[in-house]
Amino acid sequence: MTLSLYDTMSRRKAPFAPKDPSRVTLYVCGPTVYNYAHIGNFRPVVVFDLLFRVLRRHYGADHVLYAANVTDVDDKINRKAAEEGVPIRTISDRYLDAYNADAAALGALRPTFQPRVTETMDAITGMIGDLIRNNGAYEAEGHVLFDTQAFADYGKLSGHPMDEMIAGARIDVAPYKRHPADFVLWKPSKPGEPAWPSPWGDGRPGWHIECTAMIHEALGLPIDIHGGGEDLKFPHHENELAQGVCSGHGGREYAGVWMHNGFLNMAQEKMSKSLGNVALAHDLLELYPGEAIRWALLLGHYRQPLEWTDTLIEQAKANLDRLYRVLDDSGRFLAGKVVPDGAQSPAGAAEHADILKALADDLNTPEAFAALFRLADKVRAAIMAKDALAVAGGRDLLLDAGNLMGFLAADPQGWFQSGADDDLKSRVEGLIAARADARAAKDWPQADRIRDELAALNVEVMDGPSGATWRIREQA
């Protein structure tokens, strides 16, 4: 099955062809770790985690290398460290750990590499030196700047004329710049700020050179796919591209495919800390299962903007409830039944193929979700028909598709009991045990009274060969 991806540079969707199918490379811009990340920051995490999973399915898990960087030196990190009177590493470690924990809760696989700016300084200064030698950069008043006039294709990725890009980026037109669009590669640190040695004096790198150097060191240039949010297209990715080509690494190509996910909007505005309209993923995970948040982030096509609302997450949770209910019912149906090893039923095979086809079509998650529900319906129909072979085969396909997309990793019973606190769980387990005693004593009226009491708690009890299980009832 051919994998097709939309390329921002060419403005078209085309079959993906890595330079080396045995070593497929993907890079995605990662977090600046000075605080908890908002849910908008996690849309690219989830989108490109899905791409990582699809690439691994197509080329083999050992043949896909995924790097997502960590910006661990930044004005915001410096300020927070100064406020707390601690080294910047204390701040960056704290919030990187929180970021990785939140990403894992959203079902994101750990990238192959997670390079940090502070651990890549030699590569950064080395690439700046290459740019100076290639006449792509120049020194001025303690700074090193990239010469945008040295790159004839500057602006091609974002598709905007130079004057529009300058205005849109609110570029500081310093007197030492040769051109207003030239940007900093290395700058002196202010008193009290962290600094690193370089041939141009102690200081620290500009934002854009960090990613270019980390890509080159972790994956080598050129790479197959570069991903990130729509807001990074200019100036960040435009500048990365210019630096990478002019540094002499990778020839005239920087990335074979450029992919950008749409904005996550709240109240019809782009979500951002500066606007104060953010929802922290860390907080949302206290309220909703990670899979529900992941599902919500993938409900729309990744290239389109997504409106973030409570209704969106509730819809996602309801969709997952539907799938987990099929897994729960099929598991209880198959309990005690013997299904021949390796036996496969055609039930759901066409729908499973549709899921793979949709994901191979530029990560078309709306189509993949629709096919996932059709597959679940096939499993449900097989349960009703009491066809154990079809149920077992369809259930395996459902779990496989869920695993590919980063879903259905929870135990179904645990999923449905996740809405119950410890007190409710203890009370329900006690009532179920009392009901089992009543049934063993053939005290049917008492058993019925206990069932009614459980129903009043919004608990559904399912009796099976291995005993009774329970779940929170689906809301009407």
C-alpha positions as CSV (number, residue, x, y, z in Angstrom):
1,M,0.0,0.0,0.0
2,T,1.4,3.4,-1.0
3,L,1.9,6.0,1.6
4,S,1.0,9.5,0.3
5,L,1.8,12.7,2.2
6,Y,1.0,16.4,1.6
7,D,4.2,18.5,1.2
8,T,4.0,22.1,2.2
9,M,6.8,23.1,-0.1
10,S,5.2,21.7,-3.3
11,R,1.7,22.4,-2.2
12,R,0.5,18.9,-3.2
13,K,0.0,15.4,-2.0
14,A,2.3,12.8,-3.5
15,P,3.6,9.2,-2.8
16,F,6.2,9.2,-0.2
17,A,9.6,8.0,-1.3
18,P,12.4,8.0,1.4
19,K,15.9,8.2,0.2
20,D,16.7,4.9,2.0
21,P,13.7,2.7,3.0
22,S,16.0,1.0,5.5
23,R,16.6,4.3,7.3
24,V,13.6,6.6,7.2
25,T,14.2,9.9,9.0
26,L,11.6,12.2,10.7
27,Y,12.2,15.4,12.7
28,V,9.6,17.4,14.6
29,C,10.1,20.6,16.5
30,G,9.7,19.8,20.2
31,P,9.0,21.8,23.4
32,T,10.7,24.8,25.1
33,V,10.7,23.4,28.6
34,Y,9.9,26.3,31.0
35,N,6.3,25.4,32.1
36,Y,3.6,22.8,31.5
37,A,2.7,22.6,27.8
38,H,-0.8,23.5,26.7
39,I,-3.0,21.2,24.7
40,G,-2.2,23.1,21.5
41,N,1.4,22.2,21.9
42,F,0.4,18.5,22.0
43,R,-1.5,18.5,18.6
44,P,1.8,18.1,16.7
45,V,3.0,15.5,19.3
46,V,0.0,13.3,18.6
47,V,-0.2,14.0,14.9
48,F,3.4,13.1,14.3
49,D,3.3,10.2,16.7
50,L,0.6,8.8,14.5
51,L,2.9,9.3,11.5
52,F,5.8,7.7,13.3
53,R,3.5,4.6,13.9
54,V,2.4,4.5,10.3
55,L,6.0,4.8,9.1
56,R,7.0,1.9,11.4
57,R,4.1,-0.2,10.0
58,H,5.2,0.5,6.4
59,Y,9.0,0.2,6.8
60,G,9.6,-1.7,10.0
61,A,10.1,-0.4,13.5
62,D,13.9,-0.7,13.3
63,H,14.0,1.3,10.1
64,V,12.4,4.6,11.2
65,L,14.4,7.2,13.1
66,Y,12.4,9.9,14.8
67,A,14.0,13.0,16.5
68,A,12.1,15.6,18.4
69,N,14.3,18.3,20.0
70,V,14.2,20.0,23.4
71,T,14.9,23.7,23.7
72,D,16.4,23.9,27.1
73,V,18.0,27.4,27.0
74,D,15.7,30.3,26.4
75,D,14.7,33.7,27.8
76,K,11.7,32.2,29.6
77,I,13.8,29.4,31.1
78,N,16.4,32.0,32.2
79,R,13.8,34.1,33.9
80,K,12.2,31.2,35.7
81,A,15.6,29.9,36.9
82,A,16.5,33.4,38.1
83,E,13.2,33.8,40.0
84,E,13.7,30.5,41.8
85,G,17.4,30.9,42.2
86,V,18.3,27.6,40.6
87,P,20.3,26.5,37.5
88,I,18.4,26.4,34.2
89,R,18.9,22.6,34.1
90,T,16.7,22.4,37.2
91,I,13.9,24.1,35.4
92,S,14.3,22.3,32.1
93,D,14.6,18.9,33.7
94,R,11.4,19.5,35.7
95,Y,9.3,20.5,32.8
96,L,10.8,18.0,30.3
97,D,9.9,15.2,32.7
98,A,6.3,16.6,33.0
99,Y,6.1,17.0,29.2
100,N,7.3,13.4,28.5
101,A,4.8,12.1,31.1
102,D,2.0,14.0,29.5
103,A,3.0,12.8,26.1
104,A,3.1,9.2,27.2
105,A,-0.4,9.6,28.8
106,L,-1.6,10.8,25.4
107,G,-0.2,7.6,23.9
108,A,2.8,9.1,22.2
109,L,5.8,6.8,21.7
110,R,9.1,8.1,22.9
111,P,11.1,9.5,19.9
112,T,14.2,7.7,18.9
113,F,16.2,10.8,19.8
114,Q,15.4,13.7,22.0
115,P,18.4,16.0,21.5
116,R,18.8,19.0,23.9
117,V,20.2,22.4,22.8
118,T,22.6,22.5,25.8
119,E,24.1,19.2,24.7
120,T,24.5,20.2,21.1
121,M,26.7,23.4,21.4
122,D,29.7,22.0,19.6
123,A,27.5,21.0,16.6
124,I,25.8,24.5,16.7
125,T,29.1,26.4,16.7
126,G,30.5,24.1,14.1
127,M,27.6,24.8,11.7
128,I,27.8,28.5,12.3
129,G,31.5,28.3,11.4
130,D,30.5,26.5,8.2
131,L,28.0,29.2,7.3
132,I,30.6,31.9,7.7
133,R,33.1,30.1,5.5
134,N,30.4,29.6,2.9
135,N,29.5,33.3,2.9
136,G,26.1,32.5,4.4
137,A,26.7,34.4,7.6
138,Y,28.7,37.3,9.0
139,E,29.9,38.7,12.3
140,A,28.7,42.1,13.5
141,E,29.0,43.8,16.9
142,G,29.5,40.5,18.9
143,H,26.7,38.8,16.9
144,V,26.8,36.3,14.1
145,L,23.9,36.7,11.6
146,F,22.6,34.7,8.7
147,D,22.7,36.6,5.4
148,T,19.2,35.9,3.9
149,Q,20.4,37.4,0.6
150,A,22.8,34.4,0.3
151,F,19.8,32.0,-0.2
152,A,17.9,32.7,-3.4
153,D,15.0,30.5,-2.4
154,Y,14.3,32.3,0.9
155,G,10.6,32.6,1.3
156,K,9.7,29.6,-1.0
157,L,8.5,27.4,1.9
158,S,6.0,29.9,3.3
159,G,5.2,31.4,0.0
160,H,5.3,35.0,1.1
161,P,7.2,38.0,-0.3
162,M,10.1,39.3,1.7
163,D,8.5,42.6,2.8
164,E,5.4,40.7,4.0
165,M,7.5,38.2,5.9
166,I,9.5,40.9,7.6
167,A,6.3,42.7,8.8
168,G,4.6,39.5,9.9
169,A,7.6,38.4,11.9
170,R,8.0,41.8,13.6
171,I,11.8,41.5,13.0
172,D,14.1,43.7,15.0
173,V,15.9,45.9,12.4
174,A,19.2,46.3,14.2
175,P,21.7,48.8,12.7
176,Y,24.3,46.1,12.4
177,K,22.2,44.0,10.0
178,R,23.0,43.9,6.3
179,H,19.3,43.2,5.5
180,P,16.3,43.6,7.8
181,A,15.4,39.9,7.4
182,D,18.8,38.7,8.6
183,F,18.5,36.7,11.8
184,V,20.8,35.8,14.7
185,L,22.8,32.6,14.8
186,W,24.9,33.5,17.8
187,K,24.5,36.4,20.3
188,P,26.2,37.6,23.5
189,S,24.6,36.5,26.7
190,K,23.4,39.2,29.1
191,P,25.0,39.6,32.5
192,G,23.9,36.7,34.8
193,E,22.6,34.6,31.9
194,P,24.1,31.2,30.9
195,A,26.8,31.4,28.3
196,W,28.9,29.0,26.2
197,P,32.3,29.6,24.6
198,S,32.6,30.2,20.9
199,P,35.0,31.7,18.4
200,W,32.8,34.9,18.5
201,G,32.8,35.3,22.3
202,D,30.8,33.7,25.1
203,G,27.1,33.6,24.4
204,R,24.3,31.4,23.2
205,P,22.7,30.4,19.9
206,G,19.7,31.9,18.1
207,W,16.6,29.8,18.0
208,H,16.7,28.6,14.4
209,I,20.3,27.3,14.2
210,E,19.6,25.0,17.2
211,C,17.2,22.8,15.2
212,T,19.3,22.7,12.1
213,A,22.3,21.6,14.1
214,M,20.4,19.0,16.1
215,I,18.9,17.5,12.9
216,H,22.3,17.2,11.4
217,E,23.8,15.6,14.5
218,A,20.9,13.3,15.3
219,L,19.8,12.2,11.8
220,G,22.1,13.7,9.2
221,L,21.0,16.0,6.3
222,P,18.9,15.9,4.3
223,I,16.1,14.2,6.2
224,D,13.0,12.6,4.7
225,I,10.3,14.4,6.6
226,H,10.2,17.6,8.7
227,G,7.1,18.2,10.8
228,G,5.7,20.9,13.1
229,G,2.9,23.3,13.7
230,E,1.6,25.7,11.1
231,D,2.9,28.6,13.2
232,L,6.5,27.4,12.7
233,K,6.4,27.6,8.9
234,F,7.7,31.2,9.1
235,P,10.1,32.2,10.3
236,H,11.4,29.1,12.0
237,H,11.2,26.5,9.3
238,E,12.0,29.0,6.5
239,N,15.2,29.9,8.4
240,E,16.1,26.3,9.2
241,L,15.9,25.5,5.5
242,A,18.1,28.4,4.5
243,Q,20.7,27.6,7.1
244,G,20.8,23.9,6.3
245,V,21.3,24.4,2.6
246,C,23.9,27.3,2.9
247,S,25.9,25.4,5.5
248,G,26.9,22.9,2.8
249,H,25.3,19.9,4.6
250,G,22.9,17.8,2.5
251,G,23.5,19.6,-0.8
252,R,20.6,21.7,-2.0
253,E,17.9,19.7,-0.1
254,Y,17.0,19.9,3.5
255,A,13.9,17.8,3.8
256,G,12.1,15.7,1.3
257,V,8.7,16.5,2.7
258,W,7.5,19.3,4.9
259,M,4.4,18.7,7.0
260,H,2.5,21.2,9.1
261,N,-0.5,20.6,11.3
262,G,-3.3,23.2,11.7
263,F,-3.8,25.4,14.7
264,L,-5.8,24.3,17.7
265,N,-8.3,27.1,18.4
266,M,-10.2,28.0,21.6
267,A,-13.1,30.5,21.4
268,Q,-12.2,30.8,17.6
269,E,-8.7,32.2,18.5
270,K,-5.4,30.4,18.1
271,M,-4.5,29.0,21.5
272,S,-1.5,30.7,23.1
273,K,-0.1,31.6,26.5
274,S,0.1,35.2,25.4
275,L,-3.6,35.4,24.8
276,G,-4.3,33.6,28.1
277,N,-6.7,31.2,26.4
278,V,-4.8,28.0,27.1
279,A,-5.8,24.6,28.5
280,L,-2.8,22.7,30.0
281,A,-2.6,19.1,29.0
282,H,-1.4,18.4,32.5
283,D,-4.7,19.6,33.9
284,L,-6.9,18.0,31.2
285,L,-5.4,14.6,32.1
286,E,-6.7,15.0,35.6
287,L,-10.2,15.1,34.1
288,Y,-10.2,12.8,31.1
289,P,-8.4,9.6,30.0
290,G,-5.4,10.3,27.8
291,E,-6.9,8.3,25.0
292,A,-9.9,10.5,24.9
293,I,-7.7,13.6,24.6
294,R,-5.7,11.9,21.9
295,W,-8.9,11.0,20.0
296,A,-10.1,14.6,20.2
297,L,-6.8,15.9,18.8
298,L,-7.2,13.5,15.8
299,L,-11.0,14.0,15.2
300,G,-10.3,16.5,12.4
301,H,-7.8,16.1,9.6
302,Y,-4.4,17.2,10.9
303,R,-3.9,20.0,8.2
304,Q,-7.2,21.7,9.2
305,P,-7.7,24.0,12.2
306,L,-9.4,22.3,15.2
307,E,-11.8,24.0,17.6
308,W,-11.1,22.8,21.1
309,T,-14.2,22.5,23.3
310,D,-15.4,20.3,26.2
311,T,-17.9,18.9,23.7
312,L,-15.0,17.7,21.5
313,I,-13.5,15.7,24.4
314,E,-16.9,14.3,25.5
315,Q,-17.5,13.2,21.9
316,A,-14.1,11.5,21.8
317,K,-14.8,9.7,25.1
318,A,-18.2,8.5,23.9
319,N,-16.6,7.2,20.7
320,L,-14.0,5.3,22.7
321,D,-16.7,4.0,25.0
322,R,-18.4,2.5,22.0
323,L,-15.2,0.6,20.9
324,Y,-14.3,-0.5,24.5
325,R,-17.8,-1.8,24.9
326,V,-17.3,-4.1,21.9
327,L,-14.0,-5.2,23.3
328,D,-15.6,-5.9,26.7
329,D,-18.5,-7.8,25.3
330,S,-16.4,-9.8,22.8
331,G,-13.9,-10.7,25.6
332,R,-16.7,-12.0,27.8
333,F,-18.3,-13.8,24.9
334,L,-15.0,-15.6,24.1
335,A,-14.3,-16.5,27.8
336,G,-14.1,-20.3,28.1
337,K,-14.5,-20.8,24.3
338,V,-11.7,-22.6,22.3
339,V,-10.8,-20.9,19.1
340,P,-8.1,-22.7,17.0
341,D,-4.7,-20.9,17.1
342,G,-4.0,-18.9,14.0
343,A,-7.6,-19.2,12.8
344,Q,-8.7,-16.1,11.0
345,S,-12.2,-15.0,10.0
346,P,-12.8,-12.6,7.1
347,A,-15.2,-10.6,9.4
348,G,-13.8,-7.1,9.5
349,A,-10.9,-7.7,7.2
350,A,-12.2,-5.2,4.6
351,E,-12.8,-2.6,7.2
352,H,-9.3,-3.1,8.7
353,A,-7.9,-2.6,5.2
354,D,-9.9,0.6,4.9
355,I,-8.3,1.9,8.1
356,L,-4.8,1.2,6.8
357,K,-5.8,2.8,3.4
358,A,-7.1,6.0,5.1
359,L,-4.0,6.4,7.3
360,A,-1.8,5.9,4.2
361,D,-3.7,8.7,2.5
362,D,-2.0,11.6,4.3
363,L,-3.2,10.5,7.8
364,N,-6.9,10.8,7.0
365,T,-8.1,10.1,10.5
366,P,-11.8,11.0,10.0
367,E,-11.9,8.2,7.4
368,A,-9.9,5.9,9.6
369,F,-12.3,6.5,12.5
370,A,-15.3,5.7,10.3
371,A,-13.7,2.4,9.2
372,L,-12.8,1.6,12.8
373,F,-16.5,1.9,13.8
374,R,-17.5,-0.3,10.8
375,L,-15.1,-2.9,12.0
376,A,-16.5,-2.7,15.6
377,D,-20.0,-3.2,14.1
378,K,-18.8,-6.4,12.4
379,V,-17.5,-7.7,15.7
380,R,-20.8,-6.8,17.4
381,A,-22.7,-8.6,14.6
382,A,-20.5,-11.7,15.1
383,I,-21.3,-11.7,18.8
384,M,-25.1,-11.6,18.0
385,A,-24.6,-14.4,15.6
386,K,-22.6,-16.4,18.2
387,D,-19.8,-16.9,15.7
388,A,-16.8,-17.4,18.0
389,L,-14.3,-17.6,15.1
390,A,-15.6,-14.3,13.6
391,V,-15.6,-12.6,17.0
392,A,-12.0,-13.7,17.7
393,G,-10.7,-12.6,14.3
394,G,-12.5,-9.3,14.3
395,R,-11.5,-8.5,17.8
396,D,-7.8,-9.1,16.9
397,L,-8.2,-6.8,13.9
398,L,-9.9,-4.1,16.1
399,L,-7.0,-4.3,18.6
400,D,-4.4,-4.1,15.8
401,A,-6.0,-1.1,14.3
402,G,-6.3,0.6,17.7
403,N,-2.7,-0.2,18.5
404,L,-1.6,1.4,15.2
405,M,-3.5,4.6,16.0
406,G,-2.5,4.7,19.7
407,F,-5.9,3.5,21.1
408,L,-7.5,0.6,22.9
409,A,-4.5,0.0,25.2
410,A,-6.5,-0.1,28.4
411,D,-8.2,-3.1,29.9
412,P,-11.9,-2.7,29.0
413,Q,-13.0,-3.2,32.6
414,G,-10.6,-0.7,33.8
415,W,-11.7,1.8,31.1
416,F,-15.3,1.6,32.2
417,Q,-14.5,1.8,35.9
418,S,-12.2,4.8,35.5
419,G,-15.1,7.1,36.2
420,A,-15.5,5.6,39.7
421,D,-13.5,6.8,42.7
422,D,-12.0,4.4,45.2
423,D,-15.0,4.7,47.6
424,L,-17.4,3.8,44.8
425,K,-15.2,0.9,43.6
426,S,-15.0,-0.5,47.1
427,R,-18.8,-0.1,47.6
428,V,-19.6,-1.8,44.3
429,E,-17.1,-4.7,44.9
430,G,-18.7,-5.2,48.3
431,L,-22.2,-5.3,46.8
432,I,-21.2,-7.7,44.1
433,A,-19.7,-10.0,46.6
434,A,-22.9,-9.8,48.7
435,R,-25.0,-10.5,45.6
436,A,-22.8,-13.6,44.8
437,D,-23.4,-14.9,48.4
438,A,-27.2,-14.3,48.0
439,R,-27.2,-16.1,44.7
440,A,-25.2,-19.0,46.2
441,A,-27.8,-19.2,49.0
442,K,-30.6,-19.0,46.4
443,D,-31.9,-15.9,48.1
444,W,-33.1,-14.4,44.9
445,P,-35.1,-11.5,46.4
446,Q,-31.9,-10.3,48.2
447,A,-29.9,-10.7,45.0
448,D,-32.4,-8.7,43.1
449,R,-32.4,-5.9,45.7
450,I,-28.6,-5.7,45.5
451,R,-28.8,-5.5,41.7
452,D,-31.3,-2.6,42.0
453,E,-29.0,-0.9,44.5
454,L,-26.1,-1.2,42.0
455,A,-28.3,0.1,39.2
456,A,-29.1,3.1,41.4
457,L,-25.3,3.7,41.5
458,N,-25.3,3.8,37.6
459,V,-23.5,0.4,37.7
460,E,-24.2,-2.4,35.2
461,V,-23.4,-5.9,36.3
462,M,-22.5,-8.6,33.8
463,D,-22.6,-12.2,34.8
464,G,-20.2,-14.6,33.1
465,P,-18.6,-18.1,33.4
466,S,-15.8,-16.6,35.5
467,G,-18.0,-14.6,37.7
468,A,-19.6,-11.1,37.6
469,T,-17.9,-8.0,36.2
470,W,-19.2,-4.4,36.3
471,R,-18.9,-1.1,34.5
472,I,-20.3,2.4,34.8
473,R,-23.4,2.6,32.6
474,E,-23.2,4.4,29.3
475,Q,-24.9,7.8,29.7
476,A,-28.1,8.3,27.6
